[in-house]
Amino acid sequence: MIKTITFAAMHFTVAFSVAYLITGDVLVGGLVAMVEPAINTVAYYFHEKFWQRFSQADRQQLADTMMGLAESQALR
């Protein structure tokens, strides 16, 4: 859970900085920094839980499949 919290803190900072630099508005920067990373952090948490259910062999097979798809797209 510590990893998730530190990821959230970093993400909030990046989201605020980008939104503020684009808009120049502290309120918009704050709103974006609160909403987008909060949703993304929850998604990240569940992604990690889902990923842990795969065995190492399953992860390797998935990686091989993804690489094969990427290579076939690159050849087009």
Z-matrix of the N, CA and C atoms (Angstrom, degrees):
N
C 1 1.441
C 2 1.538 1 111.36
N 3 1.330 2 117.07 1 -29.76
C 4 1.467 3 120.69 2 178.12
C 5 1.523 4 110.35 3 -61.16
N 6 1.335 5 116.40 4 -41.73
C 7 1.461 6 120.90 5 179.02
C 8 1.533 7 110.28 6 -59.13
N 9 1.318 8 116.85 7 -41.70
C 10 1.464 9 121.63 8 179.62
C 11 1.527 10 110.96 9 -65.03
N 12 1.324 11 117.28 10 -41.02
C 13 1.467 12 121.19 11 -178.79
C 14 1.532 13 111.01 12 -67.96
N 15 1.327 14 117.46 13 -43.13
C 16 1.465 15 119.18 14 179.13
C 17 1.529 16 110.87 15 -67.55
N 18 1.332 17 116.39 16 -35.74
C 19 1.459 18 120.19 17 175.26
C 20 1.526 19 110.03 18 -62.26
N 21 1.317 20 116.73 19 -42.22
C 22 1.469 21 121.10 20 179.80
C 23 1.528 22 110.78 21 -62.56
N 24 1.324 23 117.66 22 -44.13
C 25 1.467 24 121.19 23 -179.77
C 26 1.527 25 110.86 24 -61.44
N 27 1.324 26 116.62 25 -44.15
C 28 1.455 27 120.36 26 178.29
C 29 1.535 28 110.29 27 -63.99
N 30 1.308 29 116.10 28 -42.68
C 31 1.459 30 121.07 29 -177.75
C 32 1.537 31 111.19 30 -65.68
N 33 1.328 32 117.46 31 -42.01
C 34 1.472 33 121.14 32 176.30
C 35 1.526 34 110.51 33 -57.30
N 36 1.328 35 116.09 34 -45.22
C 37 1.463 36 120.99 35 -178.56
C 38 1.522 37 111.56 36 -63.46
N 39 1.314 38 116.53 37 -45.42
C 40 1.467 39 120.53 38 179.61
C 41 1.531 40 110.37 39 -65.33
N 42 1.327 41 117.01 40 -45.84
C 43 1.467 42 120.48 41 -178.56
C 44 1.529 43 111.18 42 -61.10
N 45 1.333 44 117.34 43 -44.34
C 46 1.465 45 120.01 44 178.66
C 47 1.524 46 110.62 45 -62.41
N 48 1.327 47 115.92 46 -46.61
C 49 1.465 48 119.92 47 -177.12
C 50 1.523 49 111.65 48 -60.72
N 51 1.314 50 117.18 49 -45.75
C 52 1.464 51 120.67 50 -179.13
C 53 1.524 52 110.62 51 -65.70
N 54 1.328 53 117.36 52 -48.11
C 55 1.467 54 120.57 53 -179.04
C 56 1.532 55 111.00 54 -62.87
N 57 1.328 56 117.17 55 -40.35
C 58 1.465 57 120.15 56 179.02
C 59 1.534 58 111.23 57 -66.48
N 60 1.319 59 116.43 58 -43.19
C 61 1.470 60 119.48 59 179.54
C 62 1.531 61 111.75 60 -64.16
N 63 1.320 62 117.33 61 -35.18
C 64 1.459 63 120.82 62 -179.92
C 65 1.525 64 111.51 63 -74.77
N 66 1.343 65 116.85 64 -42.34
C 67 1.466 66 119.94 65 -173.39
C 68 1.526 67 113.77 66 -100.22
N 69 1.325 68 117.45 67 -26.18
C 70 1.460 69 120.54 68 -174.58
C 71 1.516 70 112.51 69 72.50
N 72 1.313 71 117.02 70 11.74
C 73 1.465 72 122.17 71 -176.34
C 74 1.531 73 109.21 72 -115.86
N 75 1.337 74 115.73 73 120.66
C 76 1.461 75 120.97 74 -179.20
C 77 1.528 76 110.87 75 -64.83
N 78 1.330 77 117.68 76 -38.32
C 79 1.465 78 121.11 77 -179.78
C 80 1.535 79 111.17 78 -63.37
N 81 1.319 80 116.46 79 -48.00
C 82 1.468 81 119.95 80 178.07
C 83 1.527 82 110.05 81 -62.67
N 84 1.329 83 116.97 82 -44.19
C 85 1.460 84 120.65 83 177.25
C 86 1.515 85 111.45 84 -57.49
N 87 1.314 86 116.04 85 -43.35
C 88 1.464 87 120.68 86 179.18
C 89 1.513 88 112.95 87 -65.77
N 90 1.324 89 116.07 88 -42.48
C 91 1.468 90 119.51 89 179.64
C 92 1.528 91 111.39 90 -64.71
N 93 1.311 92 115.80 91 -45.78
C 94 1.468 93 119.41 92 178.02
C 95 1.522 94 109.85 93 -62.64
N 96 1.320 95 116.69 94 -41.78
C 97 1.462 96 121.50 95 -178.96
C 98 1.524 97 112.14 96 -64.75
N 99 1.319 98 117.76 97 -26.56
C 100 1.463 99 120.61 98 179.83
C 101 1.533 100 112.26 99 -86.29
N 102 1.301 101 116.78 100 -41.40
C 103 1.466 102 120.32 101 -172.44
C 104 1.531 103 112.28 102 -81.45
N 105 1.309 104 117.60 103 -56.40
C 106 1.470 105 120.69 104 -173.35
C 107 1.533 106 112.82 105 -61.54
N 108 1.335 107 119.65 106 -50.90
C 109 1.469 108 118.26 107 179.74
C 110 1.523 109 113.31 108 -66.26
N 111 1.328 110 117.86 109 -32.06
C 112 1.463 111 119.31 110 179.07
C 113 1.524 112 110.28 111 -62.57
N 114 1.309 113 116.52 112 -45.78
C 115 1.463 114 121.20 113 178.24
C 116 1.529 115 110.34 114 -65.49
N 117 1.325 116 115.78 115 -44.28
C 118 1.456 117 120.38 116 -178.98
C 119 1.533 118 111.54 117 -65.70
N 120 1.314 119 118.27 118 -35.91
C 121 1.463 120 121.56 119 179.39
C 122 1.520 121 111.03 120 -66.02
N 123 1.319 122 117.04 121 -41.83
C 124 1.466 123 120.59 122 177.00
C 125 1.530 124 109.68 123 -63.53
N 126 1.322 125 116.36 124 -43.46
C 127 1.465 126 120.33 125 178.25
C 128 1.532 127 110.38 126 -61.51
N 129 1.329 128 116.81 127 -41.44
C 130 1.472 129 121.43 128 178.83
C 131 1.529 130 110.71 129 -61.96
N 132 1.320 131 117.65 130 -43.45
C 133 1.457 132 122.08 131 179.82
C 134 1.531 133 110.58 132 -58.35
N 135 1.323 134 116.26 133 -47.99
C 136 1.458 135 119.57 134 -179.36
C 137 1.530 136 111.80 135 -70.49
N 138 1.326 137 116.68 136 -31.94
C 139 1.462 138 120.14 137 175.14
C 140 1.526 139 109.95 138 -61.61
N 141 1.325 140 117.68 139 -44.08
C 142 1.466 141 121.80 140 178.45
C 143 1.528 142 110.81 141 -62.66
N 144 1.328 143 117.05 142 -43.49
C 145 1.465 144 120.80 143 179.43
C 146 1.527 145 110.49 144 -62.78
N 147 1.322 146 116.31 145 -44.56
C 148 1.454 147 121.52 146 178.58
C 149 1.523 148 110.48 147 -62.22
N 150 1.320 149 116.95 148 -43.55
C 151 1.466 150 122.22 149 -176.86
C 152 1.521 151 110.86 150 -64.61
N 153 1.331 152 117.55 151 -35.38
C 154 1.460 153 121.45 152 -179.05
C 155 1.529 154 112.10 153 -66.32
N 156 1.309 155 117.69 154 -19.77
C 157 1.463 156 120.81 155 -179.80
C 158 1.525 157 112.37 156 -73.99
N 159 1.328 158 116.98 157 -21.92
C 160 1.452 159 120.60 158 179.00
C 161 1.519 160 110.40 159 -79.41
N 162 1.323 161 116.16 160 141.35
C 163 1.460 162 119.33 161 172.69
C 164 1.527 163 108.16 162 -77.29
N 165 1.316 164 116.38 163 168.23
C 166 1.461 165 120.83 164 178.78
C 167 1.529 166 110.27 165 -59.33
N 168 1.322 167 117.40 166 -40.14
C 169 1.472 168 120.74 167 179.56
C 170 1.522 169 110.67 168 -63.60
N 171 1.335 170 117.04 169 -41.48
C 172 1.466 171 120.84 170 178.17
C 173 1.523 172 110.69 171 -62.88
N 174 1.335 173 116.82 172 -40.94
C 175 1.470 174 120.47 173 179.57
C 176 1.525 175 110.47 174 -65.31
N 177 1.335 176 116.83 175 -39.84
C 178 1.462 177 120.18 176 179.46
C 179 1.524 178 110.65 177 -66.64
N 180 1.321 179 117.42 178 -41.25
C 181 1.459 180 121.13 179 178.06
C 182 1.527 181 110.43 180 -63.27
N 183 1.337 182 117.47 181 -41.94
C 184 1.459 183 121.44 182 177.23
C 185 1.525 184 110.75 183 -63.19
N 186 1.330 185 116.93 184 -43.35
C 187 1.468 186 120.99 185 179.19
C 188 1.526 187 110.69 186 -62.74
N 189 1.328 188 116.63 187 -42.20
C 190 1.466 189 120.25 188 178.36
C 191 1.530 190 110.79 189 -62.74
N 192 1.310 191 116.79 190 -41.98
C 193 1.462 192 121.12 191 178.77
C 194 1.515 193 110.74 192 -62.72
N 195 1.337 194 116.67 193 -44.92
C 196 1.465 195 121.14 194 -179.53
C 197 1.528 196 110.67 195 -63.90
N 198 1.330 197 117.22 196 -40.14
C 199 1.461 198 120.61 197 178.55
C 200 1.526 199 110.63 198 -65.60
N 201 1.328 200 116.06 199 -39.51
C 202 1.455 201 119.61 200 177.27
C 203 1.518 202 111.81 201 -62.59
N 204 1.325 203 116.74 202 -41.54
C 205 1.463 204 120.61 203 177.20
C 206 1.527 205 111.10 204 -64.21
N 207 1.314 206 116.44 205 -42.47
C 208 1.465 207 120.45 206 179.79
C 209 1.516 208 110.84 207 -64.23
N 210 1.318 209 117.12 208 -40.83
C 211 1.452 210 120.52 209 179.77
C 212 1.532 211 111.29 210 -67.18
N 213 1.338 212 116.83 211 -39.16
C 214 1.464 213 119.05 212 178.97
C 215 1.521 214 111.32 213 -67.47
N 216 1.325 215 117.70 214 -33.12
C 217 1.462 216 121.56 215 176.71
C 218 1.526 217 110.74 216 -70.19
N 219 1.331 218 115.91 217 -36.31
C 220 1.466 219 120.43 218 -178.93
C 221 1.524 220 111.28 219 -68.75
N 222 1.324 221 116.61 220 -28.62
C 223 1.465 222 120.24 221 -178.45
C 224 1.522 223 112.44 222 -78.95
N 225 1.309 224 117.85 223 -12.85
C 226 1.473 225 121.13 224 -178.81
C 227 1.479 226 111.16 225 -74.65
